[in-house]
Amino acid sequence: MKQRPLGRTGVTVSELCLGSMTWGSQNTQQEADSQLDYARDHGINFIDSAEMYPTTPMTAETFGGSEAIIGNWLAKSGKRDKVIVATKITGKGSRFARGGAPIDGTAIRQSIEASLKRLKTDYIDLYQIHWSNRGSYHFRQAWNFDPTGQDTRQAEDDISDVLETADGLIREGKMRFLGLSNETAWGVMRYVNTAERNGWPRIVSIQNEYNLLQRTFDLDLAEACHHEGVGLMAWSPLAAGMLSGKYAGGKIPAGSRRSLNETLGGRWNDHSVPVNDRYVALARDNGLEPSQMALAWCLTRPAMMSTIIGATSLEQLKTNIAAADLVLSDTVMEGIAAIRRVYPMPM
């Protein structure tokens, strides 16, 4: 498994990151243990979680469940020093964290202490802001995005509060690095500039949705991250399973994400399904497993630090990890480019 730089930290992470969004609802502790063991044995040293996981579905009872499962594995395996552990503080509006309150220094300290306890560790390698207080165009909100209602001064104050708090937690040894998630180019640059002006820690990563059907990152954000040394962590690289082809023909396999959320968070719609079918057909016409083509393509992207894979079965995980060894032909890359040229933003 190839390693890539974690921002400008000098630390490297595996180019595939093991996600944990289903652990605690769709996956048991035993199943998660098997996935963790297999991933580690095959070169993955990067694990991503969040205090709000699992989300399939997300309930008050399952809140923090994925972190707890990872913590149990870390304690049993004795491999804490062999992995880079990433997690996130849930943002404003969440029903199950702090009553939906926004992220501030106090919230970060409360949340990180709870995460440390669930993860059974003294420190978190990469602590991420799940989404900003001011809102953004992510989660299918791009079609009606209007930032003119945002309070610039409040947004700047929020960023300063996060950075100053992270500085203190890093000095205390409770976290090593700070990352963002579901952010914008303005947000990245404001974090970078504010940190530099005050001597606070730089952000090292951004975790945004990125796949063949969702490529808003490729313009201003890609430029900002390139110049500032901020690595992309792609979440939902299979578009919630759409790009695997398992929903072809409108099928909804038992226990799948679509059996819990029919529209897959707005991804499954009249515009996206025909385009998705074209990508799946391109893979199969070239003798490729569709999910492996989609993941291998992500790994070709210039800003990519690590692509987050998740699976509800060990067999799915094995298929996904094998994508790291796949080299896409010129024919396949040209086919992907041709589809995107006609359908640049299907969801």
C-alpha positions as CSV (number, residue, x, y, z in Angstrom):
1,M,0.0,0.0,0.0
2,K,1.5,3.3,-1.1
3,Q,1.9,6.1,1.5
4,R,1.2,9.7,0.9
5,P,2.1,12.9,3.0
6,L,-0.4,14.0,5.6
7,G,-0.2,17.7,4.7
8,R,3.2,19.2,5.7
9,T,3.5,17.2,8.9
10,G,6.2,14.8,7.8
11,V,3.8,12.0,8.7
12,T,2.6,9.6,5.9
13,V,-0.7,7.8,5.6
14,S,-1.9,4.9,3.4
15,E,-3.5,6.0,0.2
16,L,-6.7,4.1,1.3
17,C,-8.2,5.0,4.6
18,L,-10.6,2.7,6.4
19,G,-13.9,4.4,7.2
20,S,-16.2,3.3,10.1
21,M,-19.6,4.9,9.4
22,T,-21.5,1.6,9.6
23,W,-19.8,0.1,12.6
24,G,-22.3,-0.1,15.5
25,S,-25.4,-0.3,13.4
26,Q,-24.8,-2.3,10.2
27,N,-21.7,-3.9,11.5
28,T,-20.9,-5.6,14.8
29,Q,-17.7,-5.4,16.9
30,Q,-16.6,-8.8,15.6
31,E,-17.2,-7.7,11.9
32,A,-15.4,-4.4,12.5
33,D,-12.5,-6.3,14.1
34,S,-12.1,-8.5,11.1
35,Q,-12.1,-5.5,8.8
36,L,-9.5,-3.7,10.9
37,D,-7.3,-6.7,11.0
38,Y,-7.5,-7.3,7.3
39,A,-6.9,-3.6,6.4
40,R,-3.9,-3.4,8.7
41,D,-2.5,-6.6,7.3
42,H,-2.8,-5.2,3.8
43,G,-1.0,-1.9,4.5
44,I,-3.7,0.5,5.7
45,N,-2.6,2.5,8.6
46,F,-5.3,5.2,8.5
47,I,-8.7,4.9,10.2
48,D,-11.4,7.5,10.1
49,S,-14.3,8.0,12.4
50,A,-16.6,10.7,13.9
51,E,-18.4,11.2,17.1
52,M,-21.7,11.0,15.2
53,Y,-21.0,7.6,13.6
54,P,-22.7,5.2,12.9
55,T,-25.1,7.1,10.6
56,T,-26.9,4.1,9.1
57,P,-29.1,5.0,10.8
58,M,-28.0,7.7,13.3
59,T,-29.7,7.6,16.7
60,A,-29.1,8.8,20.2
61,E,-28.3,5.3,21.2
62,T,-25.7,4.7,18.5
63,F,-24.0,8.1,18.9
64,G,-20.3,7.5,19.4
65,G,-20.6,3.7,18.7
66,S,-18.1,3.6,15.9
67,E,-15.4,5.3,18.0
68,A,-16.1,2.8,20.8
69,I,-15.7,-0.1,18.4
70,I,-12.3,1.2,17.3
71,G,-11.3,1.8,20.9
72,N,-12.1,-1.8,21.7
73,W,-10.0,-3.0,18.8
74,L,-7.1,-0.7,19.7
75,A,-7.1,-2.0,23.3
76,K,-7.3,-5.7,22.2
77,S,-4.8,-5.5,19.3
78,G,-2.1,-3.3,21.0
79,K,-1.6,-1.6,17.6
80,R,-2.3,2.0,18.7
81,D,1.2,3.1,17.6
82,K,0.7,1.4,14.2
83,V,-2.2,3.4,13.0
84,I,-3.2,7.0,12.4
85,V,-6.6,7.6,14.0
86,A,-8.8,10.4,12.7
87,T,-12.2,11.5,14.1
88,K,-14.5,14.6,14.0
89,I,-16.5,16.9,16.1
90,T,-20.1,17.0,14.9
91,G,-21.3,20.4,13.6
92,K,-24.1,22.8,14.3
93,G,-27.6,21.4,14.0
94,S,-26.8,17.8,14.9
95,R,-29.6,16.4,17.0
96,F,-27.4,14.3,19.2
97,A,-24.5,16.5,20.1
98,R,-24.7,19.3,22.5
99,G,-28.4,19.9,21.6
100,G,-27.5,21.2,18.1
101,A,-25.2,23.9,19.4
102,P,-22.4,25.3,17.1
103,I,-18.8,24.3,17.4
104,D,-16.7,26.5,19.7
105,G,-13.7,26.0,21.9
106,T,-15.8,24.7,24.8
107,A,-17.6,22.2,22.5
108,I,-14.3,21.0,21.1
109,R,-12.9,20.3,24.5
110,Q,-16.0,18.4,25.6
111,S,-16.2,16.4,22.4
112,I,-12.5,15.4,22.3
113,E,-12.5,14.2,25.9
114,A,-15.5,12.0,25.1
115,S,-13.9,10.7,21.9
116,L,-10.6,10.0,23.7
117,K,-12.5,7.9,26.3
118,R,-14.4,6.0,23.6
119,L,-11.3,5.4,21.5
120,K,-9.4,4.3,24.6
121,T,-6.4,6.4,23.7
122,D,-4.5,9.4,25.1
123,Y,-4.4,11.3,21.8
124,I,-6.1,11.6,18.5
125,D,-3.8,11.9,15.5
126,L,-6.2,14.0,13.2
127,Y,-9.1,15.9,14.8
128,Q,-11.5,17.3,12.2
129,I,-14.3,19.9,12.1
130,H,-17.1,17.9,10.6
131,W,-18.8,20.9,9.0
132,S,-18.6,24.7,9.6
133,N,-21.1,26.7,11.7
134,R,-21.8,29.0,8.8
135,G,-23.0,26.3,6.4
136,S,-21.9,25.5,2.9
137,Y,-22.9,24.0,-0.4
138,H,-22.2,20.4,0.6
139,F,-24.7,17.7,1.1
140,R,-26.7,18.4,-2.1
141,Q,-27.1,22.1,-1.2
142,A,-25.1,23.5,-4.2
143,W,-28.2,24.1,-6.4
144,N,-29.5,26.8,-4.0
145,F,-26.3,27.9,-2.3
146,D,-26.3,31.6,-1.2
147,P,-23.5,32.7,1.1
148,T,-24.7,36.3,1.3
149,G,-26.6,35.5,4.6
150,Q,-23.3,34.5,6.3
151,D,-21.9,36.7,9.0
152,T,-18.3,37.3,8.0
153,R,-17.1,38.5,11.5
154,Q,-18.8,35.6,13.2
155,A,-17.3,33.1,10.8
156,E,-13.8,34.6,11.4
157,D,-14.3,34.5,15.1
158,D,-15.4,30.8,14.9
159,I,-12.3,29.9,13.0
160,S,-10.0,31.7,15.5
161,D,-11.7,29.9,18.4
162,V,-11.2,26.5,16.7
163,L,-7.5,27.3,16.0
164,E,-6.7,28.6,19.4
165,T,-8.4,25.7,21.1
166,A,-6.6,23.2,18.8
167,D,-3.3,24.9,19.7
168,G,-3.9,24.3,23.3
169,L,-5.0,20.7,22.8
170,I,-1.9,20.0,20.7
171,R,0.3,21.5,23.4
172,E,-1.4,19.2,26.0
173,G,-0.8,16.2,23.8
174,K,-4.5,15.3,23.3
175,M,-4.3,15.8,19.5
176,R,-1.6,16.0,16.9
177,F,-3.1,17.7,13.9
178,L,-6.2,19.6,12.8
179,G,-8.2,18.9,9.7
180,L,-11.4,20.2,8.1
181,S,-14.4,18.5,6.5
182,N,-17.1,19.7,4.2
183,E,-15.3,23.0,3.7
184,T,-14.9,25.6,1.0
185,A,-12.0,27.4,-0.6
186,W,-12.7,30.5,1.4
187,G,-12.8,28.5,4.6
188,V,-9.5,26.8,3.8
189,M,-7.8,30.0,3.1
190,R,-9.2,31.7,6.2
191,Y,-8.0,28.9,8.4
192,V,-4.5,29.0,6.8
193,N,-4.1,32.8,7.0
194,T,-5.5,33.0,10.6
195,A,-3.1,30.3,11.8
196,E,-0.1,31.9,10.2
197,R,-1.0,35.3,11.6
198,N,-1.3,34.0,15.2
199,G,1.2,31.2,15.2
200,W,-1.5,28.6,15.6
201,P,-1.4,25.1,14.0
202,R,-2.0,24.9,10.2
203,I,-4.7,22.6,8.9
204,V,-3.3,19.6,7.3
205,S,-6.3,18.0,5.5
206,I,-9.8,18.4,4.2
207,Q,-12.3,15.6,4.0
208,N,-14.9,16.4,1.3
209,E,-17.3,14.3,-0.8
210,Y,-15.5,13.3,-4.0
211,N,-16.2,10.7,-6.6
212,L,-17.0,10.4,-10.4
213,L,-20.4,12.0,-9.8
214,Q,-19.3,14.7,-7.4
215,R,-16.3,16.8,-8.4
216,T,-16.9,20.3,-7.0
217,F,-13.5,20.1,-5.3
218,D,-11.6,20.1,-8.6
219,L,-11.6,23.9,-9.2
220,D,-10.9,26.6,-6.5
221,L,-10.6,24.1,-3.7
222,A,-8.0,22.0,-5.5
223,E,-5.9,25.1,-6.2
224,A,-6.1,26.3,-2.6
225,C,-5.2,22.9,-1.2
226,H,-2.3,22.5,-3.6
227,H,-0.7,25.8,-2.7
228,E,-1.3,25.4,1.0
229,G,-0.2,21.8,1.4
230,V,-3.7,20.6,2.5
231,G,-4.4,17.0,1.5
232,L,-7.8,15.8,0.3
233,M,-9.5,12.9,2.0
234,A,-12.3,11.7,-0.3
235,W,-15.4,10.5,1.4
236,S,-18.1,8.6,-0.4
237,P,-15.8,7.7,-3.3
238,L,-18.4,5.2,-4.5
239,A,-21.3,7.7,-4.1
240,A,-22.9,5.7,-1.3
241,G,-22.5,2.5,-3.3
242,M,-24.0,3.7,-6.5
243,L,-20.8,3.4,-8.4
244,S,-20.4,-0.2,-7.4
245,G,-23.3,-1.1,-9.7
246,K,-25.2,-2.9,-7.0
247,Y,-28.3,-0.8,-7.4
248,A,-28.4,-1.3,-11.2
249,G,-31.9,-1.6,-12.6
250,G,-33.4,-0.1,-9.4
251,K,-32.4,-3.0,-7.2
252,I,-32.2,-2.4,-3.5
253,P,-30.3,-5.3,-1.9
254,A,-31.3,-6.2,1.7
255,G,-29.2,-4.5,4.3
256,S,-27.7,-2.1,1.8
257,R,-27.5,1.7,2.3
258,R,-30.5,2.2,-0.1
259,S,-32.6,-0.1,2.0
260,L,-32.2,2.4,4.8
261,N,-32.3,5.6,2.7
262,E,-33.9,5.2,-0.6
263,T,-32.5,8.3,-2.2
264,L,-29.0,7.9,-0.6
265,G,-29.1,11.4,0.8
266,G,-30.3,12.9,-2.5
267,R,-27.7,11.1,-4.7
268,W,-30.2,8.7,-6.3
269,N,-32.3,10.9,-8.6
270,D,-33.5,11.1,-12.2
271,H,-30.3,13.0,-13.3
272,S,-27.7,10.9,-11.5
273,V,-28.9,7.4,-12.2
274,P,-28.4,7.4,-16.0
275,V,-24.9,8.9,-15.6
276,N,-24.0,6.4,-12.9
277,D,-25.1,3.6,-15.3
278,R,-22.7,4.9,-17.9
279,Y,-19.7,4.8,-15.5
280,V,-20.7,1.3,-14.4
281,A,-21.0,0.2,-18.1
282,L,-17.6,1.7,-18.9
283,A,-16.0,-0.4,-16.2
284,R,-17.7,-3.6,-17.2
285,D,-17.1,-3.1,-20.9
286,N,-13.4,-2.9,-20.0
287,G,-13.4,-6.0,-17.8
288,L,-13.3,-4.1,-14.6
289,E,-15.2,-4.3,-11.3
290,P,-17.1,-0.9,-11.2
291,S,-16.2,-0.1,-7.6
292,Q,-12.5,-0.8,-8.3
293,M,-12.5,1.5,-11.3
294,A,-14.1,4.3,-9.3
295,L,-11.6,3.9,-6.4
296,A,-8.6,3.6,-8.7
297,W,-9.7,6.7,-10.5
298,C,-9.8,8.6,-7.2
299,L,-6.2,7.5,-6.5
300,T,-5.1,9.1,-9.8
301,R,-6.3,12.6,-8.8
302,P,-3.5,15.1,-8.1
303,A,-4.7,16.5,-4.8
304,M,-5.6,13.1,-3.3
305,M,-4.0,12.3,0.0
306,S,-6.2,9.3,1.0
307,T,-9.5,7.8,-0.3
308,I,-11.9,6.6,2.4
309,I,-13.3,3.2,1.9
310,G,-16.1,1.6,3.9
311,A,-17.7,-1.8,3.7
312,T,-20.5,-3.7,5.3
313,S,-18.8,-7.1,4.6
314,L,-15.2,-8.3,4.5
315,E,-15.6,-9.4,0.9
316,Q,-16.6,-5.8,-0.1
317,L,-13.5,-4.6,1.8
318,K,-11.2,-7.0,0.0
319,T,-12.6,-5.8,-3.3
320,N,-12.1,-2.2,-2.4
321,I,-8.5,-2.6,-1.1
322,A,-7.6,-4.4,-4.3
323,A,-8.3,-1.2,-6.2
324,A,-5.0,0.2,-4.9
325,D,-3.2,-2.2,-7.3
326,L,-5.3,-1.3,-10.3
327,V,-3.8,0.9,-13.1
328,L,-6.5,2.3,-15.4
329,S,-5.8,2.2,-19.1
330,D,-5.8,5.3,-21.4
331,T,-9.1,3.9,-22.9
332,V,-10.8,3.9,-19.5
333,M,-9.4,7.3,-18.5
334,E,-10.6,8.8,-21.8
335,G,-14.0,7.2,-21.3
336,I,-14.3,8.8,-17.9
337,A,-13.4,12.2,-19.3
338,A,-15.9,11.8,-22.1
339,I,-18.8,11.0,-19.7
340,R,-17.9,13.9,-17.4
341,R,-17.7,16.3,-20.3
342,V,-21.4,15.7,-21.1
343,Y,-22.6,15.2,-17.5
344,P,-20.4,17.4,-15.2
345,M,-22.7,17.7,-12.2
346,P,-25.4,15.0,-12.1
347,M,-26.2,15.2,-8.5
